[in-house]
Amino acid sequence: MQDFRCKVLSIERVKERGRNSYLIIRLKKPEGFKFSAGQYVLLAHPGLRQEKNSAELLFRPYSVASSPYMEFLEFCIAVKYSGGLTEFLEKNLRVGGELVMRGPFGEIIPFREHEKIVFVVTGAGIAPAISVLRDLCLEGMSKPVQLFYGFPTCEHFLYRAELEKCSSDNKCFSVYAAANEEGGCCWRGVCGYIQPTLEEAGLRDEKAHYYLCGSSGSLKAMRVALRRMGIKKERIHFIAG
Ligand SMILES: Cc1cc2nc3c(=O)[nH]c(=O)nc-3n(C[C@H](O)[C@H](O)[C@H](O)COP(=O)(O)OP(=O)(O)OC[C@H]3O[C@@H](n4cnc5c(N)ncnc54)[C@H](O)[C@@H]3O)c2cc1C
């Protein structure tokens, strides 16, 4: 498979009190590169190898957060301070620099086939959801769509302005946001975890498909909450992220 070298167009750093940092990175889309919402690519920095003397770059998978309609590629990356790629990117990535990209991979989310879609995401798990939402907003949203989004504090409410606009432009789109830090309530906000919000919203719906994306711990809790509400297994889908 071909590797693309993509120019870094912009980097937005979301950082709050030294923990839970995110990078929102925009790359120039290579000529002829095609993907669908929900897919991921492998990214590497040309300056970071798997091991010191290895020829292989350290690739990690990332969901594409932009819509295929957009002229750039966007990624929403949670920084892990483990000496891996994300810490390296936080310290070394500059606008005008380059990342190496391979892909796309993974399943396409068949959102156009569903009568109703519910996203339940935490942290950087918003990436594949915002890609689909951007597609839906650009195409004109004609079916019910709900987003349940959990994050550590209000400062980590990624894409807030865009989601706010999408929600005010589209009556069939609603966002439920929960900040799990005490006193971290925000827009239509709830304090605590996102699972109780799911139950309070009473969203049990035979026609809906539920897409879950987040850390492994939060995914398990979200799946348990949905199953407790009586949602059938075959309606619950996991998106890697
Ligand atoms: C299909 C797919 C899509 C993804 N999409 C996204 C996305 O859109 N956004 C995003 O932020 N992430 C995404 N990820 C996760 C991403 O690929 C990386 O795993 C993540 O960015 C961490 O990479 P890293 O090299 O910085 O960290 P690594 O160094 O690989 O560390 C990863 C984790 O392991 C832990 N760890 C590392 N070393 C040790 C050790 N010695 N002992 C114990 N724990 C250790 C770290 O604390 C960290 O939590 C996706 C993953 C998949 C599979």
The ligand as an SDF file (V2000), in Angstrom:
LIG
                    3D

 53 58  0  0  0  0  0  0  0  0999 V2000
   -8.7060    1.6970   14.6250 C   0  0  0  0  0  0  0  0  0  0  0  0
   -8.1780    2.6520   15.6610 C   0  0  0  0  0  0  0  0  0  0  0  0
   -8.4710    4.0030   15.5640 C   0  0  0  0  0  0  0  0  0  0  0  0
   -7.9500    4.8890   16.5160 C   0  0  0  0  0  0  0  0  0  0  0  0
   -8.2940    6.1940   16.4210 N   0  0  0  0  0  0  0  0  0  0  0  0
   -7.8350    7.0730   17.3530 C   0  0  0  0  0  0  0  0  0  0  0  0
   -8.1980    8.4560   17.2970 C   0  0  0  0  0  0  0  0  0  0  0  0
   -8.9440    8.9050   16.4040 O   0  0  0  0  0  0  0  0  0  0  0  0
   -7.6920    9.2780   18.2520 N   0  0  0  0  0  0  0  0  0  0  0  0
   -6.8590    8.8170   19.2570 C   0  0  0  0  0  0  0  0  0  0  0  0
   -6.4380    9.6110   20.0920 O   0  0  0  0  0  0  0  0  0  0  0  0
   -6.5070    7.5050   19.3280 N   0  0  0  0  0  0  0  0  0  0  0  0
   -6.9440    6.6360   18.4040 C   0  0  0  0  0  0  0  0  0  0  0  0
   -6.5580    5.3260   18.4670 N   0  0  0  0  0  0  0  0  0  0  0  0
   -5.5160    4.9280   19.4510 C   0  0  0  0  0  0  0  0  0  0  0  0
   -4.1020    5.2110   18.8240 C   0  0  0  0  0  0  0  0  0  0  0  0
   -3.8920    4.3720   17.7240 O   0  0  0  0  0  0  0  0  0  0  0  0
   -2.9170    4.9960   19.7710 C   0  0  0  0  0  0  0  0  0  0  0  0
   -3.0670    3.7720   20.4540 O   0  0  0  0  0  0  0  0  0  0  0  0
   -2.7580    6.1110   20.7850 C   0  0  0  0  0  0  0  0  0  0  0  0
   -2.6680    7.3540   20.1180 O   0  0  0  0  0  0  0  0  0  0  0  0
   -1.4960    5.8990   21.6490 C   0  0  0  0  0  0  0  0  0  0  0  0
   -0.3670    5.8620   20.8320 O   0  0  0  0  0  0  0  0  0  0  0  0
    1.0570    6.2440   21.4170 P   0  0  0  0  0  0  0  0  0  0  0  0
    2.1030    5.7090   20.4860 O   0  0  0  0  0  0  0  0  0  0  0  0
    1.1610    7.6820   21.7700 O   0  0  0  0  0  0  0  0  0  0  0  0
    1.0750    5.5020   22.8080 O   0  0  0  0  0  0  0  0  0  0  0  0
    1.7590    4.1190   23.2160 P   0  0  0  0  0  0  0  0  0  0  0  0
    3.1540    4.3500   23.6450 O   0  0  0  0  0  0  0  0  0  0  0  0
    1.4940    3.0980   22.1970 O   0  0  0  0  0  0  0  0  0  0  0  0
    0.8890    3.8230   24.5020 O   0  0  0  0  0  0  0  0  0  0  0  0
   -0.4880    3.4300   24.3770 C   0  0  0  0  0  0  0  0  0  0  0  0
   -1.0620    3.1420   25.7360 C   0  0  0  0  0  0  0  0  0  0  0  0
   -0.3170    2.1330   26.3940 O   0  0  0  0  0  0  0  0  0  0  0  0
    0.1370    2.6020   27.6410 C   0  0  0  0  0  0  0  0  0  0  0  0
    1.5200    2.1350   27.8150 N   0  0  0  0  0  0  0  0  0  0  0  0
    2.5600    2.3600   27.0040 C   0  0  0  0  0  0  0  0  0  0  0  0
    3.6590    1.7820   27.4820 N   0  0  0  0  0  0  0  0  0  0  0  0
    3.2820    1.1650   28.6300 C   0  0  0  0  0  0  0  0  0  0  0  0
    3.9490    0.3780   29.5880 C   0  0  0  0  0  0  0  0  0  0  0  0
    5.2430    0.1010   29.4880 N   0  0  0  0  0  0  0  0  0  0  0  0
    3.2330   -0.1140   30.6300 N   0  0  0  0  0  0  0  0  0  0  0  0
    1.9400    0.1460   30.7520 C   0  0  0  0  0  0  0  0  0  0  0  0
    1.2460    0.8840   29.8780 N   0  0  0  0  0  0  0  0  0  0  0  0
    1.8910    1.3810   28.8330 C   0  0  0  0  0  0  0  0  0  0  0  0
    0.0970    4.1080   27.5720 C   0  0  0  0  0  0  0  0  0  0  0  0
   -0.1020    4.7130   28.8320 O   0  0  0  0  0  0  0  0  0  0  0  0
   -1.0470    4.3540   26.6600 C   0  0  0  0  0  0  0  0  0  0  0  0
   -2.2630    4.3800   27.3910 O   0  0  0  0  0  0  0  0  0  0  0  0
   -7.1040    4.4140   17.5510 C   0  0  0  0  0  0  0  0  0  0  0  0
   -6.8260    3.0430   17.6480 C   0  0  0  0  0  0  0  0  0  0  0  0
   -7.3780    2.1720   16.7360 C   0  0  0  0  0  0  0  0  0  0  0  0
   -7.0800    0.6900   16.8760 C   0  0  0  0  0  0  0  0  0  0  0  0
  1  2  1  0
  2  3  1  0
  2 52  2  0
  3  4  2  0
  4  5  1  0
  4 50  1  0
  5  6  2  0
  6  7  1  0
  6 13  1  0
  7  8  2  0
  7  9  1  0
  9 10  1  0
 10 11  2  0
 10 12  1  0
 12 13  2  0
 13 14  1  0
 14 15  1  0
 14 50  1  0
 15 16  1  0
 16 17  1  0
 16 18  1  0
 18 19  1  0
 18 20  1  0
 20 21  1  0
 20 22  1  0
 22 23  1  0
 23 24  1  0
 24 25  2  0
 24 26  1  0
 24 27  1  0
 27 28  1  0
 28 29  2  0
 28 30  1  0
 28 31  1  0
 31 32  1  0
 32 33  1  0
 33 34  1  0
 33 48  1  0
 34 35  1  0
 35 36  1  0
 35 46  1  0
 36 37  1  0
 36 45  1  0
 37 38  2  0
 38 39  1  0
 39 40  1  0
 39 45  2  0
 40 41  1  0
 40 42  2  0
 42 43  1  0
 43 44  2  0
 44 45  1  0
 46 47  1  0
 46 48  1  0
 48 49  1  0
 50 51  2  0
 51 52  1  0
 52 53  1  0
M  END
$$$$
